[in-house]
Amino acid sequence: MALIKGIRRISPLDLNKNVTIGVAFPLDENNLFKGTETLQDQAKANLINLLLTVRGERINLPNYGVGLKKLLFEQNIRTEILKELIQDQVARFVPNIRIEDVNVNLQEDNSVLGISIVYIFTLDANRDSIQINFTQ
């Protein structure tokens, strides 16, 4: 809900519950035929999709994706580089999200990678977060 001149605006797409905006993520038995109902839910799904997609995996967008799961097996991964990669990819491919904070928890001895991202949905300035954990 954007605020324009002090008036709260709601996207018309969010009002019609009979129309889905995009694909709900993750694709499982519950979300197979259910889509996202709001722009904010779709932005979150787009963010998760961007984080999990490996570069070169998406047709016609060879630079799309962070590939977090692939990075779990990299030698000497640096958290600063990972944070910068996430922020660059989100700024380029999910423009309606602004990253506020990225926390990377890497436990090399257990091969565990945990990433939590706090972001702001720019259309209505709502703050949300996601956390993704990978184990080998």
C-alpha positions as CSV (number, residue, x, y, z in Angstrom):
1,M,0.0,0.0,0.0
2,A,1.8,3.0,-1.2
3,L,1.4,6.4,0.4
4,I,0.9,9.1,-2.1
5,K,0.4,12.6,-0.6
6,G,-0.6,11.1,2.7
7,I,-3.3,8.8,1.1
8,R,-2.9,5.1,1.5
9,R,-3.1,3.4,-1.9
10,I,-3.8,-0.3,-2.5
11,S,-2.9,-2.1,-5.7
12,P,-6.0,-3.2,-7.6
13,L,-4.3,-6.6,-8.1
14,D,-4.4,-7.1,-4.3
15,L,-8.2,-6.5,-4.1
16,N,-9.4,-9.2,-6.5
17,K,-9.1,-12.5,-4.6
18,N,-10.2,-14.4,-7.7
19,V,-7.1,-13.5,-9.6
20,T,-3.6,-14.8,-8.8
21,I,-0.6,-12.7,-9.5
22,G,2.1,-15.3,-9.9
23,V,3.3,-18.8,-8.9
24,A,3.5,-19.6,-5.2
25,F,6.8,-20.9,-4.0
26,P,7.9,-23.6,-3.1
27,L,6.1,-25.8,-5.7
28,D,4.7,-28.6,-3.6
29,E,1.4,-30.3,-3.1
30,N,-0.2,-27.3,-1.4
31,N,1.0,-24.6,-3.8
32,L,0.8,-26.6,-7.1
33,F,-2.4,-25.0,-8.2
34,K,-2.4,-22.0,-5.9
35,G,-0.8,-18.7,-6.8
36,T,0.2,-15.7,-4.9
37,E,-2.7,-13.3,-4.1
38,T,-0.8,-10.1,-3.3
39,L,2.1,-8.2,-4.8
40,Q,4.0,-8.5,-1.6
41,D,3.6,-12.3,-1.6
42,Q,4.8,-12.5,-5.2
43,A,7.8,-10.3,-4.4
44,K,8.8,-12.7,-1.6
45,A,8.4,-15.7,-3.9
46,N,10.6,-13.8,-6.5
47,L,13.3,-13.2,-3.9
48,I,13.4,-16.9,-2.8
49,N,13.4,-18.0,-6.5
50,L,16.3,-15.6,-7.2
51,L,18.3,-16.9,-4.2
52,L,17.9,-20.5,-5.1
53,T,18.4,-20.3,-8.9
54,V,21.9,-21.0,-10.2
55,R,23.4,-18.6,-12.7
56,G,22.8,-19.9,-16.2
57,E,19.8,-22.1,-15.2
58,R,17.2,-19.6,-16.4
59,I,16.7,-19.4,-20.1
60,N,17.4,-16.1,-21.8
61,L,18.7,-14.6,-18.5
62,P,22.2,-16.1,-18.0
63,N,23.1,-13.7,-15.2
64,Y,20.0,-14.4,-13.2
65,G,20.4,-16.1,-9.8
66,V,22.6,-16.3,-6.8
67,G,22.8,-20.1,-6.5
68,L,23.1,-20.4,-2.7
69,K,23.0,-24.2,-2.6
70,K,26.0,-24.3,-5.0
71,L,27.9,-21.8,-2.9
72,L,27.6,-24.3,0.1
73,F,30.3,-26.4,-1.5
74,E,32.7,-23.6,-2.5
75,Q,36.1,-23.5,-0.8
76,N,36.8,-20.3,1.2
77,I,33.5,-18.5,0.7
78,R,33.6,-15.0,2.0
79,T,30.5,-13.5,3.6
80,E,31.2,-10.0,2.3
81,I,31.3,-11.2,-1.3
82,L,28.1,-13.3,-0.7
83,K,26.3,-10.3,0.7
84,E,27.3,-8.1,-2.1
85,L,26.2,-10.7,-4.7
86,I,22.8,-11.0,-3.1
87,Q,22.3,-7.2,-3.0
88,D,23.4,-6.8,-6.6
89,Q,21.1,-9.5,-7.8
90,V,18.1,-8.3,-5.9
91,A,18.6,-4.7,-7.1
92,R,18.8,-5.9,-10.7
93,F,16.0,-8.5,-10.8
94,V,13.6,-7.8,-8.0
95,P,13.3,-4.0,-8.1
96,N,10.3,-3.8,-5.7
97,I,12.4,-5.1,-2.8
98,R,15.2,-3.1,-1.0
99,I,17.6,-5.2,1.0
100,E,18.0,-3.8,4.5
101,D,20.2,-6.5,6.1
102,V,21.9,-9.8,5.1
103,N,23.2,-12.1,7.8
104,V,25.3,-15.1,6.7
105,N,26.0,-17.9,9.2
106,L,28.5,-20.3,7.7
107,Q,29.6,-23.4,9.7
108,E,32.3,-25.0,7.6
109,D,32.9,-27.9,10.0
110,N,29.2,-29.0,9.7
111,S,28.8,-27.8,6.1
112,V,25.8,-25.6,7.1
113,L,25.0,-22.3,5.4
114,G,22.2,-20.1,6.9
115,I,21.2,-16.9,5.4
116,S,18.6,-14.4,6.8
117,I,17.6,-11.4,4.8
118,V,15.6,-8.5,6.1
119,Y,14.0,-6.4,3.3
120,I,11.5,-3.7,2.6
121,F,8.8,-4.0,0.1
122,T,9.1,-0.6,-1.6
123,L,5.5,-0.3,-2.8
124,D,4.1,0.0,0.7
125,A,7.2,0.2,2.9
126,N,6.4,-3.1,4.8
127,R,9.3,-4.8,6.3
128,D,9.6,-8.6,6.0
129,S,12.3,-11.3,6.3
130,I,13.2,-14.7,5.1
131,Q,15.6,-17.3,6.4
132,I,17.1,-20.1,4.3
133,N,19.2,-22.9,5.7
134,F,21.2,-25.5,3.8
135,T,23.0,-28.5,5.0
136,Q,25.3,-30.8,3.1
